[in-house]
Amino acid sequence: MGILSKNTIDTWIIPHLTVGSRGFDPTVPIHEIIEAILHRLKTGCQWRELPTKQFFSNTILSWNTIFYHYNKWAKAGCWAKIWVNILKENRKYLDLSSVELDGSHTPCKNGGDAVGYQGRKACKTTNSLFMSDNQGIMLAMSTPQEGQHHDLFEIQSLFDEICRMLKEAGINLDGLFLNADPGFDSALFREACEKENIIPNVKLNPRNSAQQETELAPIGTAIFDELLYKDRSVIEHANAWIDGFKALLVRFEFSVRNWMPLHFIAFSVIFLRKINKKKKV
């Protein structure tokens, strides 16, 4: 069996893929194209290095034809729709006793959208915000930003973006506990949480205590729960699972439009595998 079974691909992925007016070659089942895309995501090989012969039972598609379909579905927003639907239909398998938020930088080799030099990484990176549930299942990500920006850059609009995706999946944000590290210790972030009635549990940043009150300074009445904050370690597990997809370790995609969908596919694979394991128990 491949990364996902044919039945899983037929059930959760194919129904949400758009088919153009010219359709697909009837001798090439769509699930075989998906298997080739999954292989590229898992191994990190270049599109042009895809071992296409191993995926097709009849007509063998070229690597650029496979990329054409991936790119078309990315442009149509299909991969995000697939992920939102999987979340929506399987909310009972999530642990929302708390959620975890973190930023992550990815080295970029080919330049492109939202790429900038990051001093701590000593290379050009792209930075995204990720949210997971309390068992390390990724829930959503923000649109990547240039690597020179800190996690609070455009925090209100990016956090709104994450919350919109969760709402589309039918996840209730009211009263949700959210853990975040000191990099998110700011009035702007707490206001963004308050807007959604989310309870932020942000570790206080000692550098803010010596600053005057600014838009990045913490709210003085903020409450921090050390015990709850220990749950934040699960987002490190989530990042480790994502790193298992080699195409996500280093960004080669030039456009953000093609970079984000690879994450949504990885989210889908991880969650669907977890669901299948629980069903077998």
Summary of the structure (lengths in Angstrom):
residues: 281
radius of gyration: 19.9
end to end distance: 19.6
largest distance: 68.2
contacts: 852
relative contact order: 0.15
helix: 48%
strand: 14%
